[in-house]
Amino acid sequence: VIPIPEGETQVDVTVTEVTAPDGYQLNTESQTVTVTAGEQVNVAKVSFVNYPEPCSLTIYKYEKGNFAKALAGAKFRIRYADPHVSAQVWTQTTDRWGEIILPLPAEGALIVEELFAPEGYVMAEKNTYDVTVAKGEHKTLDIPNDKKSTITIEKIDSVTLQPMEGVVFEVSIKNGKSLGDFTTDSSGKVVVEPLEPGQIYEVKEKRTLPGYLLDETVHEIKLD
């Protein structure tokens, strides 16, 4: 009920929202209506629209065991579990800070699927994640990647212990394909990478230097 000042027939009234419902943004636009005196009841109506507070999802990709080491180049697909909330699907790649920052059109449950790991890293067996973001929430999902493993082959003279450059080794997956031939450098070493953890690899000497006997031993190496 708005009292009309004595001697007046109407009064202008300004309405301002001071508190929004939980999870919604305050509507800061005031509205003014005129209330008129008379024998009949005068009802003046105003309407205020409140939009949900913005929400977002950040995916942070890092090296397992080293949270501070951000990984660029991980590719993800993100979608709502309920397509009625939004049918939009995002496919994005982590930036140099290891992040994907995704503003969301609505709250809800999301499915995050890792498509590709960064170069030199391998995805975990679990590569799909469920996450729920509420109104006004800016949630972060931290996802690690294991580094792919390496094999270092070192060749030395058995008498002088000097490194042997130019010795050729073949590396293969046990009962699987060959990864190719690898030749030792001036330090007598060759590094084979990146390799998948959990595999068993076979290393055998394929060609040695003149004046040396070929080592025909096949070495099995299991990478954790």
N, C-alpha and C positions, 0 to 999 in steps of 0.2 A: 504494500500500500504506500503510495507516494503522496504526501500532503501537498495540496496546492496552496501557495502563499496567499494570504488574504488580499483580495482585490484583483487577483489574477485568475484567468480562465484556463491556463495551461502552464506546464513547466517542462523544460528540457532536462532529460536525465541521461547521464553518461554511465555506461556499465563497463567495468574492466575486470577481466579474469585475473585473480591473484594467485590461485593455486590450481594446477592441472591434476587430472587423475594420475595415479601411479602408472608409470610406463609411457606417459604421453608428454609431448612438448607443450609448454605454456603458449597460449594464444595471446600475443601482446597487442593486438589491434582492438582498441576500445570502440564501442558503438554507442551512438546517441539516439535516443527516441524521445518523442514528445508525448507527454501524458496530458490529456485534456479533461477538465472538470465538466460534469454534466449530470443530468438525472439518471442516465444509463451508465452501467459499469463500463469503463474504458480499459481495455486490456492491450498493452503494448508488448510485443514479443521481439526478442533478440535471439539470434542463434550463433553459437561459437563452435567452430570445427577444431578438433585437436588431432594432430598427427602423432603416430607412435614415435617415441624417442628413437633416434638412429641406432642401429646395431651393426656390428661388423665381425668378420672372422679373419684372424691373422694366422697364417701357417708359417712356422719357423723351422727351417731345415738345418740340421747341424751334424757334425761328425760324432758318432757314438763314442762316449767316453771323454769328449772334449766339447762341452756345451758352447764354449765361446767361439768355436770355429764354425762360422756360417758357411753354408754350401749353396752356391748358385747353380742353376741349371736343372733343378728337380722339377718335373712336370706333373701337374695334378689336374684331376677333373672333380669339380664340386657341383652338387645338385641337392635340391630338397628331397627328403625322404617321401614327402607327400607332394606330388606335382600340382595338387589343387592350391597349395600355398603359393607356389610359383613354379612354372615349367621351365624356367631358365636354367641352362647348364653352362658353367664356366670351365674353360680349360686354360690354365695359366702356369707360368714357370717362375720359380723363385729367382729374385734379383740378386745383386752382388752382396746384399745384406742377408741373404738366405730367406727372404720373406716374400709372401704373397699377402697383400692387404686387400680384403674384399668387402666393400660396403654392401650390406644386404637390404633387399627391399622389404623384408618382413622377418619377424622372429620365427623360430621353428627348428625342427631336427634336420640336420644335413648329413649327407654321405660324402666323405672325402676319399678319393681313390688316387693313390700314387701310380702314375703311368710309367715314368722313367726316373731312374736314380741319376744323380750328377755323375759326370765322367770320373772314373776311377773308384766309384762306390757301387755297392750292391743293395738292392731293396731287401727289407726283412720279409720273412714268410708272410707276416700279416701286412698287407698293403692297402687295406680298406679300413676307414675309421668313421665311427659315428660320433657326432657332436651336436649338442643342442645350444642354441643361442637365444637368449631372452630379449625382450624389449629393453633398449638402452644398454645392452651388454656389448662389450668389445672383448671377445674371447680370443685367446691364443692357443693354438694346437701345436705342440712341440713334437717333431718327428725326426728321429735319428737315422743315419745310414752308416753301415759298416764300410770301412775301406776295403777295396779289393786287395787280395794278397799278392805277394811277389815271391819269386824264387831267385836267389842269387847263386850263380855257379862260379866257382873259383878254381882255376887250373894253375898248378905250380909244378916245377921240376922236383922230382922226389929226392934228388941229391942236393941240388943247390938251393932249393926252396924259392927260386926265382919265378916270377909270373911268366906264363906262356901265352903270348898273343897269337890269335889266329886259329885256335882250336875250335872245331865246330861241334855243337851238341844239338840233338833233337829232343824236343819236349813234347810229350803227348799226354792226353787224358787217358788214364788206364782203361783199357777195353773201349777206347773211343778214338776220336780224331787226333791227328798230329797238329800241334800249334805252329810247327815250322822249325827251321834250323836257326841257331843262334851262335854267334862267333864271339869269342873272348876278345876284349880290348887290350890296350897296352898294360893295364894293371892285372891282366889275366882273369878278368871278371866279365860276366854278362848278367844283366838283370832282366828277368822275364816278368812282365806285368801288362795290364792288371789281370789277375786270375781270380776265379770264383772260389770262395771259401767252401769247405765241405767236400771238395773233390780230391781224388788221389791222382797225382801226376807221376809220370815216368820220365826220367832223364837218362839219356845214354849218349856216350861219346860217339860221334859219327866219323870225324876225321881229325887226325892229330898232325903234329909237325914232323917233317922229315927227321929220321934218326930216333924216333920215339915209337914205342909199342902202343897200339890202340887199347884203351881200357874198355873192355866189353861188358863191364858190370852195368846192369840196369838198376838205377836208384829210384825207389818209390818214395814219394813225399806226399803226406796228407796235410792239407791246409785246413786249419780250424776256422 
